[in-house]
């Protein structure tokens, strides 16, 4: 399969590497001028858990190919679109006249109604998924992160179409197990508020990396996520269909917070992922918290922990704390 990764972010790079290792033809679309900035290889330092629970460390300089233009008559089979959720509208607007015959995999956070989130892209060309990897580029340019053994795919109330099945097969060929979510809209929004809960406390401390081993702060993050569950119900999510997804928030925090603290401090794949999120200026955690809080206020849902954390993520002059 000929695959275009949209951008050279963390998720695009990790999965682009995994897909190319499986024999797929992978290129990266980057903005004009970025090819010279990036150079012809990416320095990787990854924990790959596809075959071993504790992971195998991969350290290599991976040669990559970039393109700075995308014509409508391209021959890509798949475009993987993984961008911060606030940039999704701009990315889909760019791609809609350039999609060609490709399937577009929406591969990240979505907080609006999914069909609206893709703009003018044709719905029958879309596959929905979510990465199970993470990390960050360090000041030295090295991508440090973790690739977990599974990846999430979903649909919006119907079985996967042929295009979607072909995308799933490509990820299987990359050695990844698939987790299917038939109510992908609900799953995406649960993941979004989960992020908001933990991000709110990471931002209070300075970055998500400061949560490593921090039982008390992780407890507050879990409780912030719990307070957001009524927001999901108010948006029409049937939480009964997602009992597993919300269990971490509904279970007693005297149990879940120490377990999460231990995982972040001692389980290498989780520790590396958290530790790599060390940029105090990262914008996506702030945007996730802002959007969750804005929606809670719009629907009249009480979220006191997210409210209390607002000074750490509010735009200048907008804090109500």
N, C-alpha and C positions, 0 to 999 in steps of 0.2 A: 504494500500500500504506500502511495506517495502522500506524505503528511507534512503540513505546514503548521509549525507552532507560532502562534501570534504573539510576538514579543519574546524577550529573553529573560523573563522573570524566573523566580525560583521554581515554581511548579512546571512551567513550560520546559525549563532546562532539565529537571530531574526526569520527567516523563519522556521528553524528547530523547534523552540518553537511553532510557529503558527500551523505548520503541525501536531505536536504531540498533541496539544490541540484539533485538529479536529479528533483524533483517529488513526492517522497513526503511524507506528512503525519506529522511527527515531533513527539513530546512527550517530556518527561522525568519519570520518577517520582522524587520526592525525599521525604525524611523530613519529617514535619510541622514547620513553622516555617522550613524552609530556603528557601522561595520568597522570603520577605522578605529573608533574608540574601544570597541570590544576586543579586537584582534581575532585571530583565526582559531582560537582554542579556549576552552573553559577549564579552569582548574577546579577539580571536584575532590571533595573529602566527604564521602557519604557513608552512612550506615544502611546497608541493603538487607532488609529482613525477609526477602521473598523466600529464602530457603532455610534460614536459621532464625529462631525466635529472638536471640540476642543480637543477631545481625552480623554481617560481614562487612568489614571496612573496605571501602573502595577509594583509593587515592590515585588519581590519574589526570593527565592533561588531555582533554577530549577535543579533537578537532571538530569544528562545526562549520556549517555553510549558512550564509546569510543572504537575504535579498531585501532590497530597499524599495522595490516597486512590486505591485501586484496587478496584473492585467486581467480583465474579465475572462479571457480565453485560456487561463492557466489550466494545467492538467492535474492539480492536486485532487486526491480522493477525499481527504479529510483535513479540516482546519480545526485545530485545537485552540479554543479561546478561553484563556484563564487570565482574567484581569481583575483588579479591585472592583468591588460591586458598583462604585460610583462612576467608573470608567466604562462600564459595559455598554451604556447607551452610545457613547462616542465610537466605541469599537464596532458595534453592530451597524451603525450608520456608515462607517467606512467600508465594511465588508459587504453590505447589501447589494451594491452594484457590481461587486467583484467576486461574488460567491462562486460563479461558474457552475460546474456540475458537482461541486464538493458537498459533503455533509459537514456541518459545523457542530462541534461538540462544545456546549456551554459547560464550563468546567470550573465552577467556583461559586461564591456566595451570590444569592439572589434574594432581594427583600421585597421587590414588587411582585405583582402577579406574573408568573413566568412567561405567558404568551406576550404580555406587554413589554417585558424586559428585553425581548429580542428585536424590538423595533420593526423595521421593514423586512427582516430576514424571513423567508418562507418557512412556516412552521413544519412543513413536511420535509425540510432539509435539516432539521435540528435533532441532535441527540443530547440527552441530559446526563451529566455525571458530576462527580465530586471527587477531588483528589484525597488520597490518604498519605500525604507526604508533606514535608515542610522543612524549613531551614532559612538560611539567609546568606547573602554575600558579605564577607568581612571586609574590613578596610584594606586588606591585602588582595582583594579580588577573588578570594577562594570561596566557592559555594560549599558551605557546611550544612548538612541536613540529613534527613532520614527518609527512606522509602519503605513504607509499610507493605505487607504482603497482599493487601486487598485494595480494591477501588470500588466506589459506590456508583451505580447507575440507577436510573429511574425513569418512570414514564408518568404522564399526566392522565391516569385513569384508563389506559388502553394497553394492549400488549405491544412490545417493541416491533417496529416496522423493519423491513429488510435492511435499510440503511443503518438503523440503530444496532441491529444484530451484527452487521459487518464491523462497526466500531468496537463492539464488545469483543469480537473475535480478535481484533488487533491487540487489545489489551491482554487477552488470555495468552496470546502468542508471546507477550512480553513477560510471562510468568506470573501474572497477577490474578488473584482470585476475585470474582465478582460478587458484590452484594447488591441485590435488587431491591428497590423501593418503589412499590406501585403507586404510593401517594407521595410523589417526589416533591410536590409543592409544600406539603406539611413537613417533610423531612428537612428541606432546605431552610425553612423558617425556624425549626427547632435548632438546627445547627447555628443559625445566625444569632439567636438569643443566647445560646450556649457560649458563643464567642463573646457576645456583649458582656455577659456576667464575668468571665475571666479577664477580658480586656480591661474592664472597669477597675479591677484591682491591680493589674499589671501597670496601667497608666498611673495609678495613684503612687506606685512604688518607683516608677521611672521607665520600666519596660517589662514585657512579659517574662524575660529571663530572670527577673528578680523574684518570680514566684517559685523558682526551683527550691523544693524542700520546705517551703514556707507554709506550714500547716494552717496557721490562723488566717493568713491572707487567702489561701485557697478555699478555706471554709467560707469566707465572705464572698468569694467569687461564685461558689456553688449556691449560696443563699441569694445572691443577686440574680442568678439564672432562674432559681425557683420563683422569685417574685415576678419574673417575666412570663411564666407559663400562662397566667390568665390573659395576657396580651395575645398569645397564640390562639386561645379559645375564642377571644373576641374577634379575631380575624378569620374565624371559621375553620380552624384546624381541629380535627377530631383526635384528641390526645389519646383516646383509647386505642387507636390504630398504631400508636407509637409508644407503647408502654416501655419497651426497651430503651428507646431514645431519651426518655425523660426520667428513667429510673435513677440516674446519678444525682438528679436534683431533688427527687422526692425521698430518696433514702436518707436515713439519719446522718447528719454531717459528722457526728463523732466517729462514724465508721468510714465514710467516703473521703473526708479530707485527709486523714492520715495515710490512707492507701494512695491517694493521688500525690501526696507529698513524697511518699517513698518512691513511687514510680518516677517522678520528675528528678529525684536526686540520685537514684540507684539503677534504674532500668535504662541502659544506654540509649536505645532508640528514642525514648521519650525525653530523656535528659538533653540529648543533642538537639532535638527539635526546639525545646523551650529555650535552651541556652543561646541558640542562634538568633532568636528574636530579641536582640539587644539594642536596637536602634531607638533612642528616646524620641527621635523626630518622626518615626513611622506614622504615616497618615491613616492607613486603613483601620487600625484599631480605634482611632478617634472617630472616624466616619461611622463605623459599626455602632459604637456607643451612642453617637449623636442621633442616628436614624432610629435606633430602638427607643431611645428616650422620647424623641419627637412623636413617634407613633403611639407610645404609651400615653403621652399627654393628650394627643388628639382623641383617643378612645376613652380617656378618663380612667386609666388603670394606674393604681398606686404602685410605684417602684422606688421606695425610699433609698435603697442602697445605690441604685443607679443615679438617682437625684443627688445623693451625697457626693458621689464621685465626679459630678459634672464639672467642677472647676478644673479637673485634670484633662478634660477633652473638649470643653466648650470653645467655640470660636470666640475671639476677643470681643468683649462687650455683650455676650449673649448669656452669660451664666446667670441662673436664677437662684443659686445656692446662697 
